[in-house]
Amino acid sequence: MSTDRGRIRITGFDADRVESREPLSDWTETRDTETEGRWTRAWREFRRNRSAMLGLYIVIAMSLLALFARPITIAGVTVQPFSLAPYDPGAILYAQGLDVSAYEAPSLAHPFGTDGSARDVFSRVLYGGRFSLSIGFIVVFVTAAIGLVYGAVAGYYGGWVDEVMMRVLDLIFAFPGLLLALIIVAVLGKGYWELVLAFTAIGWAGYARLIRGEILKVKENEYVLAAKALGARDRRVIFRHVVPNAIAPLIVQASLSIGTVVIGVAALGFLGLGLPPSSAEWGTMLDQTRQTIVQGPGGSIPWWVTVFPGGAIFLFVMSMNLIGDGINDALDAQEGEDVARGGEV
């Protein structure tokens, strides 16, 4: 009697050849036998993008310069004692006994020159980054968080809940964003938190609609249905299983929106509806010096009072756009890898 009865024989399979084959993809295996995570792959792809990394370095450098421009004191306690700015951004230098006049051209003593009030433009540009950059980051963080929750609830529950919530978004989208922000600032008055509120009130709607569309697709996947079948609560299903797999487009949009908010804040400042006139916010600086752009016959234009604040806005917004494009490319690349591996997340 043959001893091979009842056994399954597989032909055409060479175990040694399989073990020594060349890799078909860049799939990696960590020491604890876990595959490389999706966000790790996205970061790896992002680092390969030279323009995106350049933008990231510029944003980090500008943020650090703004942070260390002047000392920071909270409740009487100095939490940041360093000062990169050589002068107080609001100080009128000739009033302090210095031999300085208005609209002095750039020099070694004043690299960016002085403005019409004999204030050091270099110190004001460094310090002004605190206003423009912080408003951009705060507004985007708050609006993205609100839009994420709002859109996730609307997309997950659907039906009449989705219908009512989307009509609210339609009302918000019916008003031009910058015009609505201008009205809010005109009613509430000038100030830092007034600007934050104005841009937050109009900015969250775009994130809500974006994440809602992604939720509508993701919630139909098998792992979401399995979580429901196992008795998971809606809150856990939404924020543990649905949102993490739908958040990639929101991250891309958020990175691109930071520059948009900075431009919007500068626009309101240029119109005289931003921070108080003496503030070193970049748009407000442009508003205070716009009369110098046009000169009569024989007059000279002090170009430095507009070029350097405007250049700071341009450099930051361009860098954020490079970062946003890099994030978009990195997430698209890692999604392509997931598809090639059979939908592995």
Residue frames as qw, qx, qy, qz and C-alpha x, y, z in Angstrom:
[[0.000, 0.888, 0.460, 0.000, 0.00, 0.00, 0.00],
 [0.396, 0.510, -0.030, 0.763, 1.27, 3.44, -0.92],
 [0.377, -0.505, -0.468, 0.620, 1.95, 5.81, 1.93],
 [0.102, -0.034, 0.167, 0.980, 1.22, 8.85, -0.28],
 [0.161, -0.560, -0.720, -0.377, -2.57, 8.35, -0.27],
 [0.307, -0.829, -0.451, 0.120, -4.52, 11.29, 1.15],
 [0.413, -0.524, 0.054, 0.742, -1.65, 13.72, 0.71],
 [0.415, 0.890, 0.161, -0.099, -1.70, 16.83, -1.51],
 [0.680, -0.125, 0.293, 0.661, 1.23, 17.21, -3.81],
 [0.206, 0.930, 0.052, -0.301, 2.14, 20.65, -5.16],
 [0.753, 0.134, 0.326, 0.555, 4.29, 20.75, -8.26],
 [0.357, 0.692, 0.183, 0.600, 6.13, 23.67, -9.82],
 [0.353, -0.909, 0.032, -0.220, 6.99, 25.20, -6.44],
 [0.726, 0.210, -0.375, 0.537, 10.63, 25.63, -5.48],
 [0.493, -0.828, -0.230, 0.132, 10.99, 26.85, -1.89],
 [0.619, -0.336, 0.123, 0.699, 14.68, 27.69, -2.28],
 [0.299, 0.367, 0.398, 0.786, 13.99, 29.78, -5.34],
 [0.228, -0.831, -0.406, -0.305, 11.21, 31.69, -3.59],
 [0.589, -0.716, -0.128, 0.351, 13.43, 32.51, -0.62],
 [0.518, -0.313, 0.270, 0.749, 16.22, 33.85, -2.85],
 [0.362, 0.671, 0.505, 0.405, 14.08, 35.74, -5.37],
 [0.219, 0.135, -0.032, 0.966, 14.59, 39.42, -6.03],
 [0.118, 0.493, 0.570, -0.646, 12.09, 41.77, -4.37],
 [0.238, 0.544, 0.656, 0.465, 9.19, 42.79, -6.60],
 [0.116, -0.890, -0.217, -0.384, 8.55, 46.04, -4.69],
 [0.210, 0.506, -0.478, 0.687, 10.07, 48.20, -1.98],
 [0.756, -0.546, -0.196, -0.303, 8.10, 46.42, 0.74],
 [0.229, 0.493, -0.680, 0.493, 10.13, 46.27, 3.91],
 [0.769, -0.441, -0.456, -0.078, 9.88, 44.24, 7.06],
 [0.193, -0.777, 0.394, -0.452, 10.86, 45.57, 10.46],
 [0.147, 0.350, -0.877, 0.294, 12.58, 43.59, 13.15],
 [0.403, 0.057, 0.734, -0.544, 9.33, 42.74, 14.88],
 [0.216, 0.219, 0.890, 0.335, 7.94, 41.41, 11.55],
 [0.247, 0.747, 0.472, -0.398, 5.52, 44.35, 11.15],
 [0.512, 0.532, 0.389, 0.551, 5.15, 46.02, 7.77],
 [0.238, -0.042, -0.052, 0.969, 6.08, 49.65, 7.26],
 [0.144, 0.645, 0.596, -0.456, 3.18, 51.95, 8.17],
 [0.396, 0.732, 0.446, 0.331, 1.41, 54.15, 5.65],
 [0.095, -0.995, 0.001, 0.016, 2.50, 57.40, 7.33],
 [0.589, -0.530, 0.444, 0.418, 6.09, 56.16, 7.50],
 [0.584, 0.288, 0.572, 0.499, 5.98, 55.51, 3.76],
 [0.187, 0.914, 0.305, 0.193, 4.41, 58.93, 3.17],
 [0.334, -0.893, 0.199, 0.229, 7.18, 60.63, 5.16],
 [0.643, -0.214, 0.543, 0.495, 9.79, 58.68, 3.19],
 [0.461, 0.578, 0.510, 0.440, 8.26, 59.87, -0.07],
 [0.047, -0.988, -0.146, -0.011, 8.03, 63.43, 1.23],
 [0.500, -0.700, 0.321, 0.396, 11.73, 63.51, 2.13],
 [0.625, 0.110, 0.555, 0.537, 12.60, 62.52, -1.44],
 [0.263, 0.840, 0.373, 0.293, 10.89, 65.67, -2.72],
 [0.524, -0.022, -0.138, 0.840, 13.63, 68.32, -2.68],
 [0.066, -0.461, -0.174, -0.867, 11.36, 71.29, -3.30],
 [0.629, -0.625, -0.362, -0.287, 9.03, 70.22, -0.48],
 [0.746, -0.359, -0.280, 0.485, 11.96, 69.80, 1.92],
 [0.323, 0.220, -0.004, 0.920, 13.26, 73.23, 0.90],
 [0.334, -0.589, -0.259, -0.689, 9.87, 74.73, 1.70],
 [0.754, -0.543, -0.366, 0.039, 9.83, 72.93, 5.05],
 [0.635, -0.129, -0.204, 0.733, 13.27, 74.27, 5.96],
 [0.081, 0.384, 0.099, 0.914, 12.23, 77.82, 5.04],
 [0.533, -0.624, -0.319, -0.474, 9.05, 77.63, 7.13],
 [0.779, -0.434, -0.326, 0.313, 10.95, 76.24, 10.11],
 [0.490, 0.057, -0.100, 0.864, 13.59, 78.98, 9.78],
 [0.131, -0.491, -0.175, -0.843, 10.97, 81.75, 9.52],
 [0.672, -0.602, -0.371, -0.221, 9.07, 80.34, 12.50],
 [0.735, -0.317, -0.275, 0.532, 12.22, 80.22, 14.63],
 [0.293, 0.240, 0.006, 0.925, 13.18, 83.76, 13.62],
 [0.362, -0.589, -0.253, -0.677, 9.74, 85.00, 14.64],
 [0.767, -0.513, -0.382, 0.037, 9.84, 83.05, 17.90],
 [0.687, -0.345, -0.146, 0.623, 13.23, 84.38, 18.94],
 [0.269, 0.684, 0.171, 0.656, 12.77, 87.89, 17.51],
 [0.173, -0.592, 0.290, -0.732, 12.01, 89.40, 20.92],
 [0.027, 0.069, -0.886, 0.459, 11.69, 88.01, 24.46],
 [0.518, -0.400, -0.569, -0.498, 8.36, 86.44, 25.42],
 [0.050, -0.131, 0.670, -0.729, 6.87, 87.14, 28.83],
 [0.521, -0.392, -0.638, -0.410, 3.81, 85.32, 30.16],
 [0.627, -0.707, -0.311, -0.103, 2.22, 86.41, 33.47],
 [0.261, -0.916, 0.292, -0.087, 5.35, 88.32, 34.37],
 [0.745, -0.348, 0.524, 0.221, 7.62, 85.33, 33.70],
 [0.331, 0.689, -0.489, -0.420, 10.07, 85.46, 30.78],
 [0.899, 0.034, 0.431, -0.063, 9.73, 82.14, 28.96],
 [0.768, 0.430, 0.200, 0.431, 11.89, 83.12, 25.98],
 [0.360, -0.796, -0.003, 0.487, 14.77, 85.51, 26.83],
 [0.538, -0.043, 0.455, 0.708, 16.49, 85.72, 23.43],
 [0.290, 0.844, 0.186, -0.412, 16.22, 88.68, 21.07],
 [0.643, 0.160, 0.474, 0.580, 17.37, 88.41, 17.46],
 [0.208, 0.856, 0.308, 0.359, 15.82, 91.75, 16.51],
 [0.494, 0.123, -0.263, 0.820, 18.32, 94.54, 17.24],
 [0.131, -0.131, 0.166, -0.968, 15.61, 97.08, 18.12],
 [0.319, 0.378, 0.712, -0.500, 12.15, 97.17, 19.62],
 [0.264, 0.370, 0.717, 0.529, 9.82, 96.85, 16.59],
 [0.036, -0.858, -0.494, -0.136, 7.63, 99.70, 17.84],
 [0.442, -0.636, -0.066, 0.628, 10.43, 102.04, 18.93],
 [0.387, 0.906, 0.066, 0.158, 10.88, 105.38, 17.14],
 [0.820, -0.025, -0.132, 0.556, 14.65, 105.43, 16.99],
 [0.274, 0.502, -0.084, 0.816, 15.29, 109.18, 16.78],
 [0.513, -0.712, -0.076, -0.474, 13.10, 109.63, 19.88],
 [0.889, -0.414, -0.070, 0.181, 15.60, 107.43, 21.74],
 [0.267, -0.862, 0.305, 0.306, 18.48, 109.75, 20.91],
 [0.705, -0.015, 0.563, 0.432, 19.80, 107.72, 17.98],
 [0.081, 0.538, -0.336, -0.769, 21.04, 109.45, 14.84],
 [0.259, 0.249, 0.889, 0.285, 18.36, 107.94, 12.62],
 [0.324, 0.270, -0.044, -0.906, 15.89, 109.58, 10.26],
 [0.736, 0.338, 0.448, -0.380, 12.77, 108.40, 8.47],
 [0.827, 0.553, 0.080, -0.066, 13.12, 106.32, 5.31],
 [0.174, -0.721, 0.635, 0.215, 16.82, 105.59, 5.65],
 [0.762, 0.386, -0.460, -0.240, 18.05, 103.18, 2.99],
 [0.967, -0.231, -0.075, 0.072, 19.33, 99.73, 4.00],
 [0.181, 0.775, -0.531, 0.290, 22.74, 99.81, 5.67],
 [0.499, 0.131, -0.798, 0.312, 24.87, 97.74, 8.01],
 [0.115, -0.053, 0.592, -0.796, 23.20, 99.34, 11.02],
 [0.607, 0.304, 0.406, -0.612, 19.72, 98.84, 9.56],
 [0.317, -0.081, 0.850, 0.413, 19.78, 95.96, 7.02],
 [0.194, 0.570, 0.759, 0.245, 16.20, 96.61, 5.86],
 [0.071, 0.422, 0.126, 0.895, 16.31, 100.40, 6.33],
 [0.043, 0.289, 0.617, -0.731, 13.80, 102.42, 8.37],
 [0.113, 0.633, 0.722, 0.255, 10.15, 103.34, 7.78],
 [0.039, 0.711, 0.214, 0.668, 8.35, 106.67, 7.86],
 [0.554, -0.803, -0.038, -0.217, 8.43, 106.74, 11.66],
 [0.173, 0.703, -0.642, 0.253, 12.14, 105.92, 11.83],
 [0.819, -0.297, 0.431, -0.237, 11.46, 102.39, 13.05],
 [0.123, -0.453, 0.838, 0.278, 13.83, 99.57, 12.11],
 [0.766, 0.226, -0.255, -0.545, 12.19, 97.56, 9.32],
 [0.482, 0.262, -0.834, 0.061, 14.37, 94.48, 9.91],
 [0.079, -0.028, 0.797, -0.598, 13.20, 94.21, 13.53],
 [0.579, 0.201, 0.221, -0.758, 9.59, 94.75, 12.48],
 [0.698, 0.275, -0.530, -0.395, 9.70, 92.07, 9.77],
 [0.324, 0.156, -0.898, 0.254, 11.19, 89.53, 12.17],
 [0.188, 0.099, 0.685, -0.697, 8.72, 90.33, 14.92],
 [0.576, 0.216, -0.072, -0.785, 5.78, 90.60, 12.51],
 [0.465, 0.130, -0.843, -0.239, 6.11, 86.93, 11.67],
 [0.049, 0.088, 0.852, -0.513, 4.63, 86.17, 15.08],
 [0.483, 0.337, 0.280, -0.758, 1.32, 87.71, 14.02],
 [0.603, 0.394, -0.408, -0.561, 1.05, 86.42, 10.46],
 [0.395, 0.221, -0.890, -0.044, 2.40, 82.90, 11.01],
 [0.095, 0.064, 0.849, -0.516, 0.63, 82.22, 14.30],
 [0.563, 0.309, 0.201, -0.740, -2.73, 83.38, 12.95],
 [0.593, 0.347, -0.581, -0.436, -2.26, 81.10, 9.92],
 [0.304, 0.125, -0.934, 0.140, -1.41, 78.02, 11.98],
 [0.223, 0.138, 0.702, -0.662, -4.07, 78.62, 14.65],
 [0.593, 0.317, 0.000, -0.740, -6.87, 79.27, 12.15],
 [0.593, 0.281, -0.680, -0.327, -6.04, 76.20, 10.06],
 [0.154, 0.070, -0.932, 0.321, -5.77, 73.93, 13.12],
 [0.335, 0.223, 0.576, -0.712, -9.12, 75.08, 14.55],
 [0.618, 0.367, -0.149, -0.680, -10.99, 75.11, 11.23],
 [0.473, 0.257, -0.820, -0.196, -9.64, 71.69, 10.24],
 [0.002, -0.031, -0.903, 0.428, -10.69, 70.22, 13.61],
 [0.462, 0.318, 0.383, -0.734, -14.21, 71.69, 13.37],
 [0.603, 0.405, -0.384, -0.570, -14.61, 70.69, 9.75],
 [0.263, 0.221, -0.939, -0.009, -13.33, 67.18, 10.47],
 [0.176, 0.177, 0.834, -0.492, -15.92, 66.51, 13.17],
 [0.497, 0.433, 0.174, -0.732, -18.76, 68.20, 11.28],
 [0.545, 0.422, -0.539, -0.484, -18.07, 66.47, 7.98],
 [0.145, 0.155, -0.974, 0.084, -17.46, 63.08, 9.62],
 [0.327, 0.259, 0.712, -0.565, -20.82, 63.17, 11.39],
 [0.562, 0.490, -0.023, -0.666, -22.66, 64.27, 8.24],
 [0.474, 0.419, -0.696, -0.339, -21.02, 61.69, 6.00],
 [0.035, 0.119, -0.971, 0.204, -21.26, 58.77, 8.44],
 [0.341, 0.315, 0.714, -0.524, -24.94, 59.10, 9.39],
 [0.029, 0.151, 0.704, 0.694, -26.22, 60.32, 6.02],
 [0.084, -0.622, -0.777, -0.040, -29.95, 60.68, 5.45],
 [0.089, -0.914, -0.306, -0.250, -31.72, 63.71, 6.87],
 [0.573, -0.700, 0.048, 0.425, -28.77, 64.46, 9.16],
 [0.534, -0.053, 0.412, 0.737, -26.47, 64.84, 6.16],
 [0.188, 0.669, 0.513, 0.503, -29.10, 66.84, 4.28],
 [0.278, -0.935, -0.222, 0.008, -29.59, 69.41, 7.05],
 [0.585, -0.597, 0.190, 0.515, -25.87, 69.77, 7.78],
 [0.506, 0.151, 0.476, 0.703, -25.02, 70.25, 4.11],
 [0.087, 0.830, 0.418, 0.358, -27.64, 73.00, 3.74],
 [0.420, -0.863, -0.021, 0.281, -25.90, 74.89, 6.52],
 [0.573, -0.263, 0.403, 0.664, -22.68, 74.65, 4.50],
 [0.343, 0.555, 0.532, 0.540, -24.50, 75.97, 1.44],
 [0.149, -0.957, -0.247, -0.025, -25.49, 79.07, 3.41],
 [0.509, -0.687, 0.225, 0.468, -21.87, 79.68, 4.37],
 [0.527, 0.012, 0.554, 0.644, -20.60, 79.14, 0.83],
 [0.253, 0.805, 0.493, 0.212, -23.18, 81.63, -0.45],
 [0.136, -0.981, 0.056, 0.127, -21.06, 84.48, 0.96],
 [0.613, 0.619, -0.348, 0.346, -17.62, 85.37, -0.43],
 [0.786, -0.312, -0.380, 0.376, -15.10, 84.29, 2.21],
 [0.426, 0.055, -0.168, 0.887, -12.96, 87.40, 2.38],
 [0.224, -0.485, -0.198, -0.822, -16.01, 89.67, 2.32],
 [0.716, -0.555, -0.385, -0.178, -17.57, 87.79, 5.24],
 [0.698, -0.227, -0.303, 0.608, -14.29, 88.03, 7.17],
 [0.184, 0.289, 0.007, 0.939, -14.19, 91.76, 6.44],
 [0.462, -0.582, -0.289, -0.604, -17.74, 92.17, 7.82],
 [0.783, -0.462, -0.387, 0.153, -16.90, 90.23, 10.99],
 [0.559, -0.066, -0.200, 0.802, -13.78, 92.33, 11.63],
 [0.036, -0.427, -0.141, -0.893, -15.72, 95.54, 10.96],
 [0.616, -0.596, -0.324, -0.399, -18.34, 94.52, 13.54],
 [0.825, -0.437, -0.257, 0.250, -15.98, 93.13, 16.20],
 [0.142, -0.958, 0.238, 0.076, -13.16, 95.62, 15.69],
 [0.556, 0.621, -0.531, 0.154, -9.45, 95.27, 15.07],
 [0.548, -0.588, 0.543, -0.243, -7.40, 92.77, 17.02],
 [0.047, 0.379, -0.916, -0.124, -5.52, 89.49, 16.95],
 [0.265, 0.161, 0.929, -0.203, -8.30, 87.21, 18.16],
 [0.516, 0.579, 0.223, -0.591, -10.87, 89.08, 16.09],
 [0.402, 0.554, -0.594, -0.423, -8.90, 88.08, 12.99],
 [0.044, -0.146, 0.987, -0.048, -8.66, 84.49, 14.20],
 [0.415, 0.371, 0.696, -0.454, -12.43, 84.38, 14.75],
 [0.490, 0.614, -0.089, -0.612, -13.17, 85.99, 11.39],
 [0.386, 0.455, -0.734, -0.324, -11.16, 83.45, 9.40],
 [0.133, -0.029, 0.968, -0.212, -12.29, 80.53, 11.55],
 [0.502, 0.383, 0.470, -0.618, -15.95, 81.36, 11.01],
 [0.660, 0.587, -0.142, -0.447, -15.61, 80.94, 7.25],
 [0.210, 0.585, -0.768, -0.154, -12.75, 78.46, 6.93],
 [0.423, -0.152, 0.864, -0.229, -14.16, 75.29, 8.49],
 [0.749, 0.396, 0.235, -0.477, -16.86, 74.76, 5.85],
 [0.562, 0.599, -0.520, -0.233, -14.41, 73.72, 3.13],
 [0.012, 0.345, -0.919, 0.189, -12.86, 71.05, 5.35],
 [0.571, 0.109, 0.632, -0.512, -16.30, 69.76, 6.32],
 [0.768, 0.494, -0.028, -0.407, -17.38, 69.25, 2.71],
 [0.402, 0.579, -0.706, -0.068, -14.05, 67.66, 1.80],
 [0.119, -0.240, 0.917, -0.296, -14.01, 65.14, 4.66],
 [0.675, 0.213, 0.429, -0.561, -17.70, 64.36, 4.20],
 [0.730, 0.504, -0.312, -0.340, -17.06, 63.20, 0.63],
 [0.295, 0.440, -0.840, 0.118, -14.22, 60.96, 1.79],
 [0.385, -0.101, 0.761, -0.513, -16.31, 59.52, 4.62],
 [0.777, 0.301, 0.092, -0.544, -19.06, 58.55, 2.17],
 [0.688, 0.456, -0.552, -0.117, -16.55, 56.33, 0.36],
 [0.158, 0.393, -0.834, 0.353, -14.65, 54.91, 3.32],
 [0.529, -0.143, 0.554, -0.627, -17.69, 53.93, 5.40],
 [0.881, 0.231, -0.095, -0.403, -18.68, 51.32, 2.82],
 [0.373, 0.496, -0.781, 0.071, -15.48, 49.31, 3.30],
 [0.770, -0.191, -0.602, -0.088, -15.59, 45.85, 4.84],
 [0.446, -0.005, -0.621, 0.644, -13.61, 46.73, 7.96],
 [0.256, -0.167, 0.195, -0.932, -16.17, 49.40, 8.86],
 [0.757, -0.175, -0.336, -0.532, -19.02, 46.93, 8.46],
 [0.707, -0.044, -0.661, 0.247, -17.08, 44.40, 10.54],
 [0.149, 0.112, -0.508, 0.841, -16.59, 46.95, 13.34],
 [0.528, -0.177, 0.002, -0.831, -20.32, 47.64, 13.37],
 [0.809, -0.099, -0.519, -0.259, -21.11, 43.92, 13.42],
 [0.570, 0.001, -0.659, 0.491, -18.85, 43.48, 16.45],
 [0.383, -0.770, -0.503, 0.086, -20.89, 46.06, 18.32],
 [0.428, -0.075, -0.099, 0.895, -18.49, 49.04, 18.20],
 [0.059, 0.780, 0.413, -0.467, -20.10, 52.36, 19.04],
 [0.493, 0.810, 0.236, 0.213, -20.52, 54.96, 16.33],
 [0.128, -0.958, 0.251, 0.049, -17.99, 57.31, 17.91],
 [0.601, -0.446, 0.610, 0.261, -15.34, 54.58, 17.92],
 [0.702, 0.394, 0.528, 0.272, -16.13, 53.53, 14.36],
 [0.313, 0.939, 0.106, 0.099, -15.94, 57.12, 13.10],
 [0.070, -0.928, 0.361, -0.058, -12.74, 58.21, 14.82],
 [0.599, -0.450, 0.653, 0.110, -10.91, 54.86, 14.97],
 [0.628, 0.140, 0.718, 0.264, -11.74, 53.24, 11.66],
 [0.453, 0.767, 0.428, 0.155, -13.25, 55.79, 9.26],
 [0.004, 0.991, -0.077, -0.110, -11.51, 59.13, 9.86],
 [0.479, -0.588, 0.531, 0.378, -7.90, 57.81, 9.87],
 [0.540, 0.133, 0.710, 0.432, -8.49, 56.34, 6.40],
 [0.293, 0.793, 0.470, 0.254, -10.17, 59.48, 5.04],
 [0.292, -0.877, -0.078, 0.374, -8.01, 62.22, 6.53],
 [0.625, -0.073, 0.349, 0.695, -5.28, 62.38, 3.86],
 [0.253, 0.629, 0.391, 0.623, -7.03, 64.93, 1.59],
 [0.326, -0.919, -0.213, -0.065, -7.76, 67.11, 4.62],
 [0.650, -0.523, 0.145, 0.532, -4.06, 67.19, 5.55],
 [0.483, 0.236, 0.405, 0.740, -3.18, 68.31, 2.03],
 [0.011, -0.801, -0.391, -0.453, -5.85, 71.00, 2.08],
 [0.508, -0.830, -0.137, 0.184, -4.76, 72.22, 5.50],
 [0.633, -0.294, 0.219, 0.681, -1.13, 72.62, 4.45],
 [0.303, 0.398, 0.428, 0.753, -2.18, 74.67, 1.43],
 [0.200, -0.841, -0.430, -0.261, -4.67, 76.77, 3.42],
 [0.552, -0.589, -0.164, 0.567, -2.07, 78.14, 5.83],
 [0.336, -0.041, 0.288, 0.896, -0.63, 80.33, 3.09],
 [0.069, -0.587, -0.570, -0.571, -4.13, 81.36, 2.03],
 [0.432, -0.794, -0.404, 0.136, -4.96, 82.53, 5.55],
 [0.498, -0.416, 0.031, 0.760, -1.69, 84.50, 5.77],
 [0.172, 0.235, 0.441, 0.849, -2.56, 86.26, 2.51],
 [0.255, -0.713, -0.568, -0.323, -6.07, 86.98, 3.79],
 [0.499, -0.706, -0.267, 0.426, -4.75, 88.47, 7.03],
 [0.397, -0.208, 0.218, 0.867, -2.29, 90.59, 5.05],
 [0.047, 0.471, 0.561, 0.679, -5.10, 91.72, 2.74],
 [0.350, -0.816, -0.456, -0.061, -7.24, 92.90, 5.66],
 [0.527, -0.563, -0.056, 0.634, -4.19, 94.60, 7.15],
 [0.322, 0.075, 0.387, 0.861, -3.50, 96.36, 3.86],
 [0.134, -0.629, -0.534, -0.549, -7.11, 97.59, 3.83],
 [0.080, -0.416, 0.352, -0.835, -6.68, 98.96, 7.34],
 [0.773, -0.336, -0.089, -0.531, -8.96, 96.33, 8.92],
 [0.777, 0.064, -0.587, 0.219, -6.34, 94.08, 10.45],
 [0.608, -0.422, -0.412, 0.532, -4.30, 94.77, 13.55],
 [0.128, -0.928, -0.137, 0.321, -3.83, 98.30, 14.96],
 [0.518, 0.840, -0.115, 0.112, -1.71, 100.61, 12.73],
 [0.144, -0.813, 0.552, -0.112, 1.33, 100.47, 14.99],
 [0.895, -0.161, 0.415, -0.032, 1.49, 96.64, 14.79],
 [0.081, -0.582, 0.695, 0.414, 4.34, 94.97, 12.96],
 [0.721, 0.280, 0.630, -0.063, 2.06, 92.57, 11.09],
 [0.416, -0.060, 0.570, 0.706, 3.24, 92.30, 7.50],
 [0.155, 0.634, 0.630, 0.421, -0.01, 93.43, 5.84],
 [0.227, -0.917, -0.269, 0.187, -0.38, 96.33, 8.26],
 [0.453, -0.499, 0.285, 0.681, 3.20, 97.38, 7.47],
 [0.312, 0.256, 0.619, 0.673, 2.31, 97.51, 3.78],
 [0.034, -0.831, -0.532, -0.156, -0.79, 99.60, 4.55],
 [0.355, -0.835, -0.085, 0.412, 1.27, 102.13, 6.51],
 [0.338, -0.486, 0.436, 0.678, 3.73, 102.60, 3.63],
 [0.535, 0.477, 0.644, 0.268, 1.57, 102.34, 0.52],
 [0.175, 0.959, 0.139, -0.173, 1.56, 106.12, 0.06],
 [0.310, -0.684, 0.482, 0.451, 5.30, 105.90, -0.67],
 [0.659, 0.209, 0.654, 0.308, 4.70, 103.87, -3.83],
 [0.365, 0.768, 0.359, 0.386, 3.62, 106.95, -5.78],
 [0.419, -0.524, -0.056, 0.740, 5.96, 109.97, -5.68],
 [0.319, 0.906, 0.132, -0.246, 5.82, 113.33, -7.36],
 [0.664, 0.681, -0.149, 0.272, 8.37, 114.62, -9.88],
 [0.230, 0.679, -0.526, 0.458, 11.90, 114.28, -8.56],
 [0.673, -0.492, 0.374, -0.406, 10.81, 112.15, -5.63],
 [0.288, 0.344, -0.893, 0.006, 12.48, 108.87, -4.71],
 [0.834, -0.266, -0.263, -0.406, 10.58, 105.73, -3.75],
 [0.275, -0.517, 0.751, -0.307, 11.71, 104.06, -0.49],
 [0.720, 0.120, -0.578, -0.366, 11.29, 100.60, -1.97],
 [0.296, 0.175, -0.874, 0.343, 12.56, 98.77, 1.11],
 [0.349, -0.033, 0.543, -0.763, 9.50, 99.58, 3.24],
 [0.803, 0.208, 0.055, -0.555, 7.28, 97.55, 0.89],
 [0.632, 0.417, -0.641, -0.125, 9.67, 95.02, -0.64],
 [0.138, 0.286, -0.875, 0.366, 10.78, 93.35, 2.60],
 [0.509, 0.060, 0.605, -0.609, 7.34, 92.87, 4.24],
 [0.780, 0.390, -0.090, -0.482, 5.88, 91.82, 0.89],
 [0.483, 0.461, -0.744, -0.026, 8.84, 89.52, 0.28],
 [0.189, -0.195, 0.854, -0.444, 8.28, 87.85, 3.66],
 [0.709, 0.237, 0.348, -0.566, 4.65, 87.14, 2.72],
 [0.712, 0.507, -0.378, -0.306, 5.68, 85.78, -0.67],
 [0.247, 0.446, -0.848, 0.142, 8.43, 83.57, 0.75],
 [0.368, -0.074, 0.789, -0.487, 6.23, 82.02, 3.42],
 [0.749, 0.344, 0.218, -0.522, 3.24, 81.40, 1.13],
 [0.616, 0.537, -0.537, -0.209, 5.45, 79.92, -1.58],
 [0.059, 0.356, -0.898, 0.253, 7.11, 77.62, 0.95],
 [0.538, 0.079, 0.653, -0.527, 3.74, 76.43, 2.28],
 [0.767, 0.456, -0.085, -0.444, 2.58, 75.70, -1.27],
 [0.429, 0.492, -0.757, -0.023, 5.73, 73.63, -1.87],
 [0.204, -0.171, 0.870, -0.415, 5.02, 71.71, 1.34],
 [0.680, 0.254, 0.372, -0.579, 1.40, 71.16, 0.36],
 [0.712, 0.501, -0.378, -0.313, 2.35, 69.86, -3.07],
 [0.224, 0.421, -0.865, 0.157, 4.93, 67.57, -1.47],
 [0.423, -0.023, 0.747, -0.512, 2.39, 66.18, 0.97],
 [0.758, 0.384, 0.084, -0.521, -0.07, 65.60, -1.85],
 [0.596, 0.512, -0.601, -0.147, 2.54, 63.75, -3.94],
 [0.001, 0.331, -0.888, 0.318, 3.67, 61.68, -0.95],
 [0.566, 0.101, 0.617, -0.538, 0.16, 60.58, -0.03],
 [0.766, 0.463, -0.146, -0.422, -0.66, 59.77, -3.65],
 [0.407, 0.500, -0.765, 0.002, 2.51, 57.67, -3.87],
 [0.166, -0.178, 0.887, -0.393, 1.77, 55.72, -0.69],
 [0.712, 0.253, 0.340, -0.560, -1.83, 55.11, -1.82],
 [0.686, 0.505, -0.436, -0.289, -0.42, 53.68, -5.04],
 [0.168, 0.371, -0.891, 0.203, 1.77, 51.33, -3.03],
 [0.477, 0.007, 0.683, -0.554, -1.24, 50.25, -0.97],
 [0.783, 0.390, 0.000, -0.485, -3.17, 49.41, -4.13],
 [0.533, 0.511, -0.669, -0.088, -0.22, 47.44, -5.49],
 [0.042, 0.237, -0.906, 0.349, -0.09, 45.44, -2.29],
 [0.324, -0.349, -0.856, -0.200, -3.74, 44.53, -2.41],
 [0.377, -0.724, -0.260, -0.516, -5.20, 47.31, -0.29],
 [0.673, -0.289, -0.479, 0.484, -2.92, 46.86, 2.69],
 [0.126, -0.884, -0.013, -0.449, -3.12, 49.77, 5.16]]
